[in-house]
Amino acid sequence: MSDQFKQNPWLKPLLQKRSPDALRILLDLLEAGFRKGEASANDIRDIQLDQPNVIGGVFKILPKFGFIHTDKRVKTLSKKKHARRVDVWEMAEPSKAQMVISHLRNILTSNKTNAQLSFL
């Protein structure tokens, strides 16, 4: 078990069964929240997802990573969504986000397979 998990036991169950796509989306949202103080679907890099429905699953766990859902909505920047409005999430605990960002970068740059990611 990594030192990060020993220091933060709540982290492993949240990350261990996530797909690489979900981890990349989570990283995008955490980085945007840390940088701007808020994040939305507009902050997800335009990547080809194996399962596009994974995006909704990531938003469901955002509160565990220091975000608060707001009543604010903005127009999407995606041409596919035709200016649909998306929710904005406020970063409430930047220190928690910063810790998770560094851990996610290590996971995603280690070139682990899906099976290996599930056992972080």
C-alpha positions as CSV (number, residue, x, y, z in Angstrom):
1,M,0.0,0.0,0.0
2,S,1.4,3.4,-0.9
3,D,2.2,6.0,1.7
4,Q,-0.5,8.2,0.2
5,F,-3.1,5.5,1.1
6,K,-1.7,5.0,4.6
7,Q,-2.0,8.8,5.3
8,N,-5.4,9.1,3.6
9,P,-7.3,5.8,3.9
10,W,-10.5,7.3,2.4
11,L,-8.6,7.7,-0.9
12,K,-8.1,4.1,-2.0
13,P,-11.7,3.0,-2.1
14,L,-12.6,6.0,-4.2
15,L,-9.8,5.4,-6.8
16,Q,-9.2,1.7,-6.9
17,K,-12.0,0.6,-9.2
18,R,-12.1,3.7,-11.5
19,S,-11.2,3.3,-15.2
20,P,-8.2,5.2,-16.6
21,D,-10.8,7.5,-18.4
22,A,-12.5,8.3,-15.1
23,L,-9.1,9.0,-13.4
24,R,-8.2,11.4,-16.3
25,I,-11.5,13.2,-16.0
26,L,-11.1,13.5,-12.3
27,L,-7.6,14.9,-12.7
28,D,-8.9,17.5,-15.2
29,L,-11.6,18.6,-12.8
30,L,-9.3,18.7,-9.8
31,E,-6.7,20.7,-11.7
32,A,-9.3,23.2,-12.9
33,G,-10.8,23.5,-9.5
34,F,-7.4,24.1,-7.9
35,R,-6.4,26.6,-10.6
36,K,-9.7,28.6,-10.9
37,G,-11.6,27.8,-7.8
38,E,-14.3,26.0,-9.8
39,A,-14.8,23.3,-12.4
40,S,-17.4,22.2,-14.9
41,A,-17.7,19.7,-17.8
42,N,-16.1,22.4,-19.9
43,D,-12.8,21.7,-18.1
44,I,-12.6,18.1,-19.3
45,R,-10.0,17.7,-22.0
46,D,-11.4,16.6,-25.3
47,I,-10.3,12.9,-25.2
48,Q,-11.8,9.9,-26.9
49,L,-13.6,8.0,-24.1
50,D,-14.2,4.3,-24.2
51,Q,-17.5,4.9,-22.2
52,P,-18.8,8.5,-22.4
53,N,-21.2,7.8,-19.5
54,V,-18.1,7.7,-17.1
55,I,-18.3,11.5,-16.9
56,G,-21.5,11.4,-14.8
57,G,-19.9,8.9,-12.4
58,V,-17.0,11.2,-11.8
59,F,-19.2,14.2,-11.0
60,K,-21.0,12.0,-8.4
61,I,-17.8,11.6,-6.4
62,L,-16.6,15.2,-6.7
63,P,-17.8,16.1,-3.2
64,K,-15.4,13.5,-1.7
65,F,-12.5,15.4,-3.3
66,G,-13.4,18.8,-1.8
67,F,-16.0,20.2,-4.3
68,I,-19.4,21.7,-3.5
69,H,-22.2,21.7,-6.1
70,T,-23.4,25.2,-6.8
71,D,-26.6,26.6,-8.5
72,K,-24.4,28.3,-11.1
73,R,-24.7,27.0,-14.7
74,V,-22.7,28.0,-17.8
75,K,-23.0,27.2,-21.5
76,T,-21.1,24.2,-22.6
77,L,-18.1,24.8,-24.9
78,S,-18.7,21.5,-26.7
79,K,-20.0,21.9,-30.2
80,K,-21.7,18.5,-29.9
81,K,-23.9,19.7,-27.0
82,H,-25.2,22.9,-28.9
83,A,-24.7,25.4,-26.0
84,R,-26.4,23.2,-23.4
85,R,-25.9,24.5,-19.8
86,V,-23.6,22.6,-17.4
87,D,-23.3,22.7,-13.7
88,V,-20.4,24.5,-12.0
89,W,-18.7,23.0,-8.9
90,E,-16.9,25.1,-6.4
91,M,-13.5,24.0,-4.9
92,A,-14.0,24.1,-1.1
93,E,-10.9,22.2,0.0
94,P,-7.9,23.1,-2.2
95,S,-5.5,21.2,0.0
96,K,-7.4,18.0,-0.5
97,A,-7.4,18.5,-4.3
98,Q,-3.7,19.3,-4.4
99,M,-2.9,16.0,-2.6
100,V,-5.1,13.9,-4.9
101,I,-3.8,15.7,-8.0
102,S,-0.2,14.6,-7.3
103,H,-1.3,11.0,-6.6
104,L,-3.4,10.8,-9.8
105,R,-0.5,12.1,-11.9
106,N,1.7,9.3,-10.5
107,I,-1.0,6.7,-11.3
108,L,-1.7,7.9,-14.8
109,T,2.0,8.3,-15.8
110,S,2.9,4.9,-14.6
111,N,1.4,3.2,-17.6
112,K,-0.5,0.6,-15.6
113,T,-3.2,-1.5,-17.2
114,N,-6.8,-1.5,-16.1
115,A,-6.3,-4.6,-14.0
116,Q,-3.3,-3.1,-12.3
117,L,-5.2,0.2,-11.6
118,S,-7.9,-1.7,-9.8
119,F,-5.4,-2.8,-7.2
120,L,-3.6,0.5,-6.7
